[in-house]
Amino acid sequence: MSTYAEKQGAWMMKYPAISDLALKAQKRIPQVSWAYLSTGTGSEHLLDENTEAFKRVTFNPRFCNGSILPKIETEIFGQQFSAPFGIAPVGLTGLMWPRCEMLLASAAERCGIPYTLSTLATETPETVGKHVGDRGWFQLYAPRSPKDNSEILKRAADSGFHTLVITVDIPTPSRREKTKRAGLSTKAKITPRFMWQALTHPSWTIATLQHGLPRLRTAESYPDFMEDMSVGAFVKGQRGANLTWDFCQEVAEQWEGPVLIKGLLHPEDAKRAVSIGMDGIVVSNHGARQFDGAITSIDALPAIVEAVGDKTKIVFDSGVRTGLDVMRALALGADFVLLGRAFIYAVAALGRFGGDHAYHILKDELQNNMIQLGVKSLGELRGRALLGNRNTQPGSGEE
Ligand SMILES: Cc1cc2nc3c(=O)[nH]c(=O)nc-3n(C[C@H](O)[C@H](O)[C@H](O)COP(=O)(O)O)c2cc1C
């Protein structure tokens, strides 16, 4: 049986960056899968800005520090991880690559990072829990029915998931024009267009035929939640616009482990999450998939850190594509970083060990850039970022 170690050398030469994996993924999966994975909403201004905004965060390196081997192990929510980043929840995952959840869960377990399973994944907590060891976080889209909600939470906890992530940034479905144009329907229909895409992407098609067409295997057990098994119906069946802080608090009380609220951008919302006892928040604009007019996460981060950074753990996502981006978010005060598309590109491009490869790219980039900057530990990153030229304080935080 092959291992990632056997492939690592060749893959690092051929695919040294996440952008290489994105290019390969785009060729390897049907257009409808690529559209679902890669696009945003509206004019996709925010999708571009999510990555552009990182370029405005720069550093002023220091030298003659002797030899540096940066330490990047991180403890958060009572768990020890090998790096300060993990895998964000992604729904309809099997559309991008069959068994994607299991492949990423196993990679997370091997690499020592968290994997977050979405309520809208194509595999259940029971199936994925067997692969993820104690690295599993579970993301909740809360159904309207309290009974369904409690049952989903129980299933996730019984399957070994440790940390709960409640996503709050879907008050209504977004328009996602590009996925509409690509013909996406979660009621996987065999149309002539789909047939053509299947024929022209044989490795995806063979893997899909072996595993079966993607289904929302967790949500489909709850008919009130998933009236007709489509993502649109699901979004109507979840609390969405009815979600309240009180409800989040009630959910948190049902969960024994740490609870995070995902999708906050406003410092007042961050304070509110702290006031109801959340163990952490995820500063996120949902990878630019919901509100094209939203602020980028990296622009939102400093004010949130100032508001609640000493009171709760701040997890960051949206637009992270490199280890340098991870370093930028940490330097601006995030405690941990999640990546959505980067890990899915990796599995879509390389299959079984794709997640391991994404991990090693990000880890190498992070450690290499820490050495370039002249820091030995993640703690030393704080205060070292320059935001455009606005916050440039020569010498600040550097001694
Ligand atoms: C294809 C796709 C599906 C997603 N599905 C979910 C989901 O089911 N639940 C959720 O909380 N976030 C979901 N997200 C958002 C991610 O958790 C994360 O916030 C986002 O991907 C971060 O941006 P990035 O892709 O630029 O890293 C999804 C993102 C993508 C790209």
The ligand as an SDF file (V2000), in Angstrom:
LIG
                    3D

 31 33  0  0  0  0  0  0  0  0999 V2000
  -17.8930   24.6060   -1.8060 C   0  0  0  0  0  0  0  0  0  0  0  0
  -18.0560   25.2060   -0.4370 C   0  0  0  0  0  0  0  0  0  0  0  0
  -19.0270   24.7200    0.4030 C   0  0  0  0  0  0  0  0  0  0  0  0
  -19.1440   25.2460    1.7050 C   0  0  0  0  0  0  0  0  0  0  0  0
  -20.0510   24.6950    2.5710 N   0  0  0  0  0  0  0  0  0  0  0  0
  -20.0910   25.1330    3.8470 C   0  0  0  0  0  0  0  0  0  0  0  0
  -20.9160   24.4820    4.8080 C   0  0  0  0  0  0  0  0  0  0  0  0
  -21.5790   23.4960    4.5160 O   0  0  0  0  0  0  0  0  0  0  0  0
  -20.9390   24.9920    6.0660 N   0  0  0  0  0  0  0  0  0  0  0  0
  -20.1950   26.0920    6.4340 C   0  0  0  0  0  0  0  0  0  0  0  0
  -20.2500   26.5270    7.5930 O   0  0  0  0  0  0  0  0  0  0  0  0
  -19.3790   26.6880    5.5500 N   0  0  0  0  0  0  0  0  0  0  0  0
  -19.3040   26.2250    4.2840 C   0  0  0  0  0  0  0  0  0  0  0  0
  -18.4400   26.8160    3.4080 N   0  0  0  0  0  0  0  0  0  0  0  0
  -17.5670   27.9180    3.8640 C   0  0  0  0  0  0  0  0  0  0  0  0
  -16.2580   27.3500    4.4200 C   0  0  0  0  0  0  0  0  0  0  0  0
  -16.4690   26.6950    5.6450 O   0  0  0  0  0  0  0  0  0  0  0  0
  -15.2440   28.4710    4.6700 C   0  0  0  0  0  0  0  0  0  0  0  0
  -15.8260   29.4760    5.4510 O   0  0  0  0  0  0  0  0  0  0  0  0
  -14.7200   29.0440    3.3570 C   0  0  0  0  0  0  0  0  0  0  0  0
  -14.5040   28.0450    2.4100 O   0  0  0  0  0  0  0  0  0  0  0  0
  -13.4280   29.8030    3.6240 C   0  0  0  0  0  0  0  0  0  0  0  0
  -12.9660   30.3890    2.4620 O   0  0  0  0  0  0  0  0  0  0  0  0
  -11.8530   29.7270    1.4950 P   0  0  0  0  0  0  0  0  0  0  0  0
  -12.5710   28.6970    0.6820 O   0  0  0  0  0  0  0  0  0  0  0  0
  -11.4080   30.8820    0.7050 O   0  0  0  0  0  0  0  0  0  0  0  0
  -10.8010   29.1140    2.3970 O   0  0  0  0  0  0  0  0  0  0  0  0
  -18.3030   26.3060    2.1170 C   0  0  0  0  0  0  0  0  0  0  0  0
  -17.3240   26.7780    1.2530 C   0  0  0  0  0  0  0  0  0  0  0  0
  -17.1750   26.2310   -0.0020 C   0  0  0  0  0  0  0  0  0  0  0  0
  -16.0720   26.7410   -0.9010 C   0  0  0  0  0  0  0  0  0  0  0  0
  1  2  1  0
  2  3  1  0
  2 30  2  0
  3  4  2  0
  4  5  1  0
  4 28  1  0
  5  6  2  0
  6  7  1  0
  6 13  1  0
  7  8  2  0
  7  9  1  0
  9 10  1  0
 10 11  2  0
 10 12  1  0
 12 13  2  0
 13 14  1  0
 14 15  1  0
 14 28  1  0
 15 16  1  0
 16 17  1  0
 16 18  1  0
 18 19  1  0
 18 20  1  0
 20 21  1  0
 20 22  1  0
 22 23  1  0
 23 24  1  0
 24 25  2  0
 24 26  1  0
 24 27  1  0
 28 29  2  0
 29 30  1  0
 30 31  1  0
M  END
$$$$
